[in-house]
Each structure stands twice: as C-alpha cells, then as structure tokens.
Amino acid sequence: MSERGAAAVLDRLSLNQATVKKLGVPEAVDLCVRHGIQAIGLWREPVAEFGLESAAAAVRAAGLRVSSLCRGGFFTHADPVARQAAIADNKAAIAEAAALGTGTLVLVSGGLVPGRRDIGLARRMIADALGELVPVAQSHGVRLGVEALHPMFAADRCVITRLGEALDLAAEFPADAVGVVVDTYHVWWDAALLGDIARAGERIASYQVCDWLAPVPADNLLGRGHVGDGHIDFPPVTAAVTAAGYAGDIEVEIFNEAVWAAAPDETAATVLKRFPTVF
C-alpha cells in the first residue's frame, strides 16, 4: 500500500471509547490527538460523567469527529412504566447524539421480555419502540443504528441476532431514520453476511471491527481482541461494506480485560498498526 493509500485508510479510523474503557472523555480525546486518530466513538455514561456540553466542546476543540454514540435500546420491558422510561431515555440519547455532532445512535435493542420466552414478542416490542422514536430521530438529524448481536446474547441483550434480521426491521422505517450497524464481532460467522451487506446499501450507519477470540472467556462480553489476534477474515467484509456504499468511519471497539489493563498509548499504537489489515 502506498503512503497516500495508507494515510487514506487511517483517516477512516475511529477509536471507540470502550477500547480504552478506563479513560474519561477528555483523556480519550487527548489520546486520539496524540496518535493522530481523527474520530472517536463515545459512550453515554462517560459523556454524562464529564458533562454533555463539556464533552461536545472537548471534541470540537480537538478537531475530532464523533463517529457514533453508544448506546440506546433495551426496549423489551414487561412493565409499561419501565418501557416508557426506556423510550424517554432513548429520546434523551438522540438529543445527546445531536449535541455531540454525530448522526448515529447505536442501539442494543434488548433481550427476552423478563419472565417470557417469546422471542417474537420481544422483536415486536423493538419494532414498536422504533416507531415511536423515528420522528424524534428525524427531528434531530440522527439515525438509529440497529446492531445485530451474536446469538449467545439473545436471551439477555439483543434478540436481533443476524444482520438480515436488523435489515428487515430497519426496512419498516425511512432510511434516514433507521439504519444498521455492521459489527464484525457479532456477525462474522453468518453465511449470509456478504449478501446482507450488499442488500443493506445506504442503511449501513456504522462499521465496527475487532477480532473474535477463542475460547470464549467466562464473561462472554469480554471475548473481543485486537484485529489479527483472532479468527475473523476482515478484508472480504470491509470490501462488501465499501461496495455497498459505506465510506464513513470504521470504529475499533474492543471489550477485553487485558486490553483495558494495558497502557492506553500502547493500545492506541496497536490499533493504528493493525487497522490497515482490516482492508
């Protein structure tokens, strides 16, 4: 790859804040600046801790793009009061995304309804919630990014387990309001993945990468690794996402205790070194 080509690739790199979980917003912003990373994916909790206005100001002052805000969702509540609280929280998240200057709010939609085993019910509740949120998202210029999670998370986190399911759900709503997130960790195993990415086209709101480590750790949330440390063949997925028309930021999002324990500058350097192999 030429120097110009390598620079163009790195220009698309976004460091998701989860990868350096122990850093607050200002520290994560400073880390990106030190390493020449031009975009950051933010999480609501550290943004709230630092203050929404302060976080937005810090990102602007550093000249960074906010590739996405994570996360909204968790719509599958049996209790009507809890469900309405979730809707209200997601409306707040949409406003936060707009204030931070990102057009994408990532959704982890929710697992089975507590006390129920009806996965269809959970999926219908998610669709109903999206219907309530679409006008709010459109009024703020924010797109809801429905993320499919690996099936091992279906019971407690997300009953949307394949990109195709996320697409079918998103297709019920305008493309400017509801898109999909392609996260390699969650969808790499799916034989229909490349075809579904092609079908997604303009619906792709975010592309996130990290590797799948085996064996899966006892805490299955923490089985993500640096690109190249696991089993995912990234270039065909990236090629498909690019062919579908997505030209936005590519977030490196890693949940891993060893990565979190490492020095943040070491993590950022590894992310930069490995990122070109995604292509």
Contacts in CASP RR format, 6 or more apart in sequence:
PFRMAT RR
TARGET T0000
AUTHOR 0000-0000-0000
METHOD contacts of the structure
MODEL  1
MSERGAAAVLDRLSLNQATVKKLGVPEAVDLCVRHGIQAIGLWREPVAEF
GLESAAAAVRAAGLRVSSLCRGGFFTHADPVARQAAIADNKAAIAEAAAL
GTGTLVLVSGGLVPGRRDIGLARRMIADALGELVPVAQSHGVRLGVEALH
PMFAADRCVITRLGEALDLAAEFPADAVGVVVDTYHVWWDAALLGDIARA
GERIASYQVCDWLAPVPADNLLGRGHVGDGHIDFPPVTAAVTAAGYAGDI
EVEIFNEAVWAAAPDETAATVLKRFPTVF
1 9 0 8 1.000
1 276 0 8 1.000
6 276 0 8 1.000
9 275 0 8 1.000
9 276 0 8 1.000
9 279 0 8 1.000
10 37 0 8 1.000
10 272 0 8 1.000
10 275 0 8 1.000
10 276 0 8 1.000
11 38 0 8 1.000
12 39 0 8 1.000
12 247 0 8 1.000
12 248 0 8 1.000
12 249 0 8 1.000
12 250 0 8 1.000
13 37 0 8 1.000
13 38 0 8 1.000
13 39 0 8 1.000
13 249 0 8 1.000
13 250 0 8 1.000
13 252 0 8 1.000
13 271 0 8 1.000
13 272 0 8 1.000
13 275 0 8 1.000
14 37 0 8 1.000
14 38 0 8 1.000
14 39 0 8 1.000
14 40 0 8 1.000
14 41 0 8 1.000
14 65 0 8 1.000
14 67 0 8 1.000
14 68 0 8 1.000
14 249 0 8 1.000
14 250 0 8 1.000
14 251 0 8 1.000
14 252 0 8 1.000
15 28 0 8 1.000
15 31 0 8 1.000
15 32 0 8 1.000
15 37 0 8 1.000
15 39 0 8 1.000
15 40 0 8 1.000
15 41 0 8 1.000
15 251 0 8 1.000
15 252 0 8 1.000
15 268 0 8 1.000
15 271 0 8 1.000
16 40 0 8 1.000
16 41 0 8 1.000
16 67 0 8 1.000
16 68 0 8 1.000
16 70 0 8 1.000
16 208 0 8 1.000
16 251 0 8 1.000
16 252 0 8 1.000
16 253 0 8 1.000
16 254 0 8 1.000
17 23 0 8 1.000
17 24 0 8 1.000
17 25 0 8 1.000
17 28 0 8 1.000
17 40 0 8 1.000
17 41 0 8 1.000
17 42 0 8 1.000
17 43 0 8 1.000
17 46 0 8 1.000
18 43 0 8 1.000
18 70 0 8 1.000
18 253 0 8 1.000
18 254 0 8 1.000
18 255 0 8 1.000
19 210 0 8 1.000
19 252 0 8 1.000
19 253 0 8 1.000
19 254 0 8 1.000
19 259 0 8 1.000
19 267 0 8 1.000
19 271 0 8 1.000
20 27 0 8 1.000
20 28 0 8 1.000
20 31 0 8 1.000
20 260 0 8 1.000
20 264 0 8 1.000
20 267 0 8 1.000
20 268 0 8 1.000
21 255 0 8 1.000
21 260 0 8 1.000
22 260 0 8 1.000
22 264 0 8 1.000
23 31 0 8 1.000
23 264 0 8 1.000
24 46 0 8 1.000
24 49 0 8 1.000
24 50 0 8 1.000
25 42 0 8 1.000
25 46 0 8 1.000
25 47 0 8 1.000
25 49 0 8 1.000
25 50 0 8 1.000
25 51 0 8 1.000
25 54 0 8 1.000
25 55 0 8 1.000
25 58 0 8 1.000
25 59 0 8 1.000
26 50 0 8 1.000
26 58 0 8 1.000
27 264 0 8 1.000
28 40 0 8 1.000
28 46 0 8 1.000
29 40 0 8 1.000
29 58 0 8 1.000
29 59 0 8 1.000
29 62 0 8 1.000
29 64 0 8 1.000
30 62 0 8 1.000
31 37 0 8 1.000
31 264 0 8 1.000
31 265 0 8 1.000
31 268 0 8 1.000
32 38 0 8 1.000
32 39 0 8 1.000
32 40 0 8 1.000
32 62 0 8 1.000
32 64 0 8 1.000
32 268 0 8 1.000
33 62 0 8 1.000
33 64 0 8 1.000
34 265 0 8 1.000
34 268 0 8 1.000
35 265 0 8 1.000
35 268 0 8 1.000
35 269 0 8 1.000
35 272 0 8 1.000
37 64 0 8 1.000
37 268 0 8 1.000
37 271 0 8 1.000
37 272 0 8 1.000
38 63 0 8 1.000
38 64 0 8 1.000
38 65 0 8 1.000
39 64 0 8 1.000
39 65 0 8 1.000
39 66 0 8 1.000
39 67 0 8 1.000
39 249 0 8 1.000
39 251 0 8 1.000
40 59 0 8 1.000
40 64 0 8 1.000
40 65 0 8 1.000
40 66 0 8 1.000
40 67 0 8 1.000
41 66 0 8 1.000
41 67 0 8 1.000
41 68 0 8 1.000
41 69 0 8 1.000
41 70 0 8 1.000
41 102 0 8 1.000
41 251 0 8 1.000
42 55 0 8 1.000
42 59 0 8 1.000
42 66 0 8 1.000
42 68 0 8 1.000
42 69 0 8 1.000
42 70 0 8 1.000
42 100 0 8 1.000
42 102 0 8 1.000
43 69 0 8 1.000
43 70 0 8 1.000
43 71 0 8 1.000
44 69 0 8 1.000
44 70 0 8 1.000
44 71 0 8 1.000
44 72 0 8 1.000
44 93 0 8 1.000
44 96 0 8 1.000
47 55 0 8 1.000
47 69 0 8 1.000
47 96 0 8 1.000
47 100 0 8 1.000
50 58 0 8 1.000
52 96 0 8 1.000
52 99 0 8 1.000
52 100 0 8 1.000
53 99 0 8 1.000
55 100 0 8 1.000
56 99 0 8 1.000
56 100 0 8 1.000
56 101 0 8 1.000
59 66 0 8 1.000
59 100 0 8 1.000
59 101 0 8 1.000
65 102 0 8 1.000
65 249 0 8 1.000
66 100 0 8 1.000
66 101 0 8 1.000
66 102 0 8 1.000
67 102 0 8 1.000
67 104 0 8 1.000
67 206 0 8 1.000
67 248 0 8 1.000
67 249 0 8 1.000
67 251 0 8 1.000
68 97 0 8 1.000
68 102 0 8 1.000
68 103 0 8 1.000
68 104 0 8 1.000
68 105 0 8 1.000
68 106 0 8 1.000
68 205 0 8 1.000
68 206 0 8 1.000
68 249 0 8 1.000
68 251 0 8 1.000
69 93 0 8 1.000
69 96 0 8 1.000
69 97 0 8 1.000
69 100 0 8 1.000
69 102 0 8 1.000
69 104 0 8 1.000
69 105 0 8 1.000
69 106 0 8 1.000
70 105 0 8 1.000
70 106 0 8 1.000
71 93 0 8 1.000
71 105 0 8 1.000
71 106 0 8 1.000
71 107 0 8 1.000
71 108 0 8 1.000
72 89 0 8 1.000
72 90 0 8 1.000
72 93 0 8 1.000
72 105 0 8 1.000
72 106 0 8 1.000
72 107 0 8 1.000
72 108 0 8 1.000
73 86 0 8 1.000
73 90 0 8 1.000
73 107 0 8 1.000
73 108 0 8 1.000
73 109 0 8 1.000
73 110 0 8 1.000
73 129 0 8 1.000
74 86 0 8 1.000
74 108 0 8 1.000
74 109 0 8 1.000
74 110 0 8 1.000
75 83 0 8 1.000
75 86 0 8 1.000
75 87 0 8 1.000
75 90 0 8 1.000
75 109 0 8 1.000
75 110 0 8 1.000
75 125 0 8 1.000
75 126 0 8 1.000
75 128 0 8 1.000
75 129 0 8 1.000
76 109 0 8 1.000
76 110 0 8 1.000
76 111 0 8 1.000
76 112 0 8 1.000
76 113 0 8 1.000
76 122 0 8 1.000
76 125 0 8 1.000
76 126 0 8 1.000
76 159 0 8 1.000
77 83 0 8 1.000
77 85 0 8 1.000
77 86 0 8 1.000
77 113 0 8 1.000
77 114 0 8 1.000
77 125 0 8 1.000
78 113 0 8 1.000
78 114 0 8 1.000
78 115 0 8 1.000
78 116 0 8 1.000
83 125 0 8 1.000
83 129 0 8 1.000
86 129 0 8 1.000
87 129 0 8 1.000
87 132 0 8 1.000
87 133 0 8 1.000
90 105 0 8 1.000
90 107 0 8 1.000
90 129 0 8 1.000
90 133 0 8 1.000
91 133 0 8 1.000
91 136 0 8 1.000
93 105 0 8 1.000
94 105 0 8 1.000
94 133 0 8 1.000
94 136 0 8 1.000
94 137 0 8 1.000
94 140 0 8 1.000
94 142 0 8 1.000
94 144 0 8 1.000
95 140 0 8 1.000
97 103 0 8 1.000
97 104 0 8 1.000
97 105 0 8 1.000
97 140 0 8 1.000
97 142 0 8 1.000
98 140 0 8 1.000
98 141 0 8 1.000
98 142 0 8 1.000
102 142 0 8 1.000
103 141 0 8 1.000
103 142 0 8 1.000
103 143 0 8 1.000
103 205 0 8 1.000
104 142 0 8 1.000
104 143 0 8 1.000
104 145 0 8 1.000
104 205 0 8 1.000
104 206 0 8 1.000
105 137 0 8 1.000
105 142 0 8 1.000
105 143 0 8 1.000
105 144 0 8 1.000
105 145 0 8 1.000
106 145 0 8 1.000
106 147 0 8 1.000
106 181 0 8 1.000
106 206 0 8 1.000
107 144 0 8 1.000
107 145 0 8 1.000
107 146 0 8 1.000
107 147 0 8 1.000
107 181 0 8 1.000
108 147 0 8 1.000
108 149 0 8 1.000
108 157 0 8 1.000
108 158 0 8 1.000
109 126 0 8 1.000
109 129 0 8 1.000
109 146 0 8 1.000
109 147 0 8 1.000
109 158 0 8 1.000
109 159 0 8 1.000
109 160 0 8 1.000
110 122 0 8 1.000
110 126 0 8 1.000
110 156 0 8 1.000
110 157 0 8 1.000
110 158 0 8 1.000
110 159 0 8 1.000
111 122 0 8 1.000
111 153 0 8 1.000
111 154 0 8 1.000
111 155 0 8 1.000
111 156 0 8 1.000
111 157 0 8 1.000
111 158 0 8 1.000
111 159 0 8 1.000
112 118 0 8 1.000
112 119 0 8 1.000
112 122 0 8 1.000
112 154 0 8 1.000
112 155 0 8 1.000
112 156 0 8 1.000
112 159 0 8 1.000
113 121 0 8 1.000
113 122 0 8 1.000
113 125 0 8 1.000
116 122 0 8 1.000
119 154 0 8 1.000
119 159 0 8 1.000
120 159 0 8 1.000
122 159 0 8 1.000
123 159 0 8 1.000
123 160 0 8 1.000
123 165 0 8 1.000
123 169 0 8 1.000
126 159 0 8 1.000
126 160 0 8 1.000
126 169 0 8 1.000
127 169 0 8 1.000
127 172 0 8 1.000
130 144 0 8 1.000
130 146 0 8 1.000
130 169 0 8 1.000
130 172 0 8 1.000
130 173 0 8 1.000
130 178 0 8 1.000
131 173 0 8 1.000
133 144 0 8 1.000
134 144 0 8 1.000
134 173 0 8 1.000
134 174 0 8 1.000
134 177 0 8 1.000
134 178 0 8 1.000
137 143 0 8 1.000
137 144 0 8 1.000
137 177 0 8 1.000
137 178 0 8 1.000
138 174 0 8 1.000
138 176 0 8 1.000
138 177 0 8 1.000
141 176 0 8 1.000
143 176 0 8 1.000
143 177 0 8 1.000
143 178 0 8 1.000
143 179 0 8 1.000
143 205 0 8 1.000
144 177 0 8 1.000
144 178 0 8 1.000
144 179 0 8 1.000
144 205 0 8 1.000
145 170 0 8 1.000
145 178 0 8 1.000
145 179 0 8 1.000
145 180 0 8 1.000
145 181 0 8 1.000
145 205 0 8 1.000
145 206 0 8 1.000
146 160 0 8 1.000
146 166 0 8 1.000
146 169 0 8 1.000
146 170 0 8 1.000
146 178 0 8 1.000
146 179 0 8 1.000
146 180 0 8 1.000
146 181 0 8 1.000
147 158 0 8 1.000
147 160 0 8 1.000
147 166 0 8 1.000
147 180 0 8 1.000
147 181 0 8 1.000
147 183 0 8 1.000
147 186 0 8 1.000
147 206 0 8 1.000
148 158 0 8 1.000
148 160 0 8 1.000
148 161 0 8 1.000
148 162 0 8 1.000
148 163 0 8 1.000
148 164 0 8 1.000
148 165 0 8 1.000
148 166 0 8 1.000
148 180 0 8 1.000
148 181 0 8 1.000
148 183 0 8 1.000
148 186 0 8 1.000
148 187 0 8 1.000
149 157 0 8 1.000
149 158 0 8 1.000
149 160 0 8 1.000
149 161 0 8 1.000
149 183 0 8 1.000
149 186 0 8 1.000
150 161 0 8 1.000
150 185 0 8 1.000
150 186 0 8 1.000
150 187 0 8 1.000
150 189 0 8 1.000
151 161 0 8 1.000
152 216 0 8 1.000
152 220 0 8 1.000
153 161 0 8 1.000
153 220 0 8 1.000
154 161 0 8 1.000
160 166 0 8 1.000
160 169 0 8 1.000
162 187 0 8 1.000
162 190 0 8 1.000
162 192 0 8 1.000
162 196 0 8 1.000
163 180 0 8 1.000
163 182 0 8 1.000
163 187 0 8 1.000
163 190 0 8 1.000
163 192 0 8 1.000
163 193 0 8 1.000
163 196 0 8 1.000
163 197 0 8 1.000
163 200 0 8 1.000
164 192 0 8 1.000
164 196 0 8 1.000
164 199 0 8 1.000
166 179 0 8 1.000
166 180 0 8 1.000
166 181 0 8 1.000
167 180 0 8 1.000
167 196 0 8 1.000
167 199 0 8 1.000
167 200 0 8 1.000
167 203 0 8 1.000
169 178 0 8 1.000
170 178 0 8 1.000
170 179 0 8 1.000
170 180 0 8 1.000
170 203 0 8 1.000
171 203 0 8 1.000
172 178 0 8 1.000
175 202 0 8 1.000
175 203 0 8 1.000
178 203 0 8 1.000
179 203 0 8 1.000
179 204 0 8 1.000
179 205 0 8 1.000
180 200 0 8 1.000
180 203 0 8 1.000
180 204 0 8 1.000
180 205 0 8 1.000
181 204 0 8 1.000
181 205 0 8 1.000
181 206 0 8 1.000
181 207 0 8 1.000
181 208 0 8 1.000
182 197 0 8 1.000
182 200 0 8 1.000
182 204 0 8 1.000
182 206 0 8 1.000
182 207 0 8 1.000
182 208 0 8 1.000
182 237 0 8 1.000
182 241 0 8 1.000
182 246 0 8 1.000
183 207 0 8 1.000
183 208 0 8 1.000
183 209 0 8 1.000
183 253 0 8 1.000
184 208 0 8 1.000
184 209 0 8 1.000
184 210 0 8 1.000
184 211 0 8 1.000
184 212 0 8 1.000
184 232 0 8 1.000
184 234 0 8 1.000
184 237 0 8 1.000
185 208 0 8 1.000
185 209 0 8 1.000
185 210 0 8 1.000
185 211 0 8 1.000
185 212 0 8 1.000
185 224 0 8 1.000
185 232 0 8 1.000
185 253 0 8 1.000
187 193 0 8 1.000
188 212 0 8 1.000
188 231 0 8 1.000
188 232 0 8 1.000
188 233 0 8 1.000
188 237 0 8 1.000
190 196 0 8 1.000
193 237 0 8 1.000
193 240 0 8 1.000
194 236 0 8 1.000
194 237 0 8 1.000
194 240 0 8 1.000
195 240 0 8 1.000
197 204 0 8 1.000
197 237 0 8 1.000
197 240 0 8 1.000
197 241 0 8 1.000
197 244 0 8 1.000
198 240 0 8 1.000
198 243 0 8 1.000
198 244 0 8 1.000
200 244 0 8 1.000
201 244 0 8 1.000
201 245 0 8 1.000
201 246 0 8 1.000
202 245 0 8 1.000
204 241 0 8 1.000
204 244 0 8 1.000
204 245 0 8 1.000
204 246 0 8 1.000
206 249 0 8 1.000
206 251 0 8 1.000
207 238 0 8 1.000
207 241 0 8 1.000
207 246 0 8 1.000
207 248 0 8 1.000
207 249 0 8 1.000
207 250 0 8 1.000
207 251 0 8 1.000
208 250 0 8 1.000
208 251 0 8 1.000
208 252 0 8 1.000
208 253 0 8 1.000
209 227 0 8 1.000
209 234 0 8 1.000
209 238 0 8 1.000
209 250 0 8 1.000
209 251 0 8 1.000
209 252 0 8 1.000
209 253 0 8 1.000
209 278 0 8 1.000
210 224 0 8 1.000
210 225 0 8 1.000
210 226 0 8 1.000
210 227 0 8 1.000
210 252 0 8 1.000
210 253 0 8 1.000
210 254 0 8 1.000
210 255 0 8 1.000
211 224 0 8 1.000
211 225 0 8 1.000
211 226 0 8 1.000
211 227 0 8 1.000
211 228 0 8 1.000
211 229 0 8 1.000
211 230 0 8 1.000
211 231 0 8 1.000
211 232 0 8 1.000
212 223 0 8 1.000
212 224 0 8 1.000
212 225 0 8 1.000
212 230 0 8 1.000
212 231 0 8 1.000
212 232 0 8 1.000
213 223 0 8 1.000
213 224 0 8 1.000
213 225 0 8 1.000
213 229 0 8 1.000
213 230 0 8 1.000
213 231 0 8 1.000
213 256 0 8 1.000
214 230 0 8 1.000
214 231 0 8 1.000
216 223 0 8 1.000
217 223 0 8 1.000
221 255 0 8 1.000
222 255 0 8 1.000
222 256 0 8 1.000
222 257 0 8 1.000
223 255 0 8 1.000
223 256 0 8 1.000
224 253 0 8 1.000
224 254 0 8 1.000
224 255 0 8 1.000
224 256 0 8 1.000
225 254 0 8 1.000
225 256 0 8 1.000
225 259 0 8 1.000
226 254 0 8 1.000
226 259 0 8 1.000
226 270 0 8 1.000
226 271 0 8 1.000
226 274 0 8 1.000
227 234 0 8 1.000
227 252 0 8 1.000
227 271 0 8 1.000
227 274 0 8 1.000
227 275 0 8 1.000
227 277 0 8 1.000
227 278 0 8 1.000
228 274 0 8 1.000
228 277 0 8 1.000
234 277 0 8 1.000
234 278 0 8 1.000
234 279 0 8 1.000
235 277 0 8 1.000
235 278 0 8 1.000
235 279 0 8 1.000
238 250 0 8 1.000
238 278 0 8 1.000
238 279 0 8 1.000
239 279 0 8 1.000
250 275 0 8 1.000
250 278 0 8 1.000
252 271 0 8 1.000
252 275 0 8 1.000
259 267 0 8 1.000
END
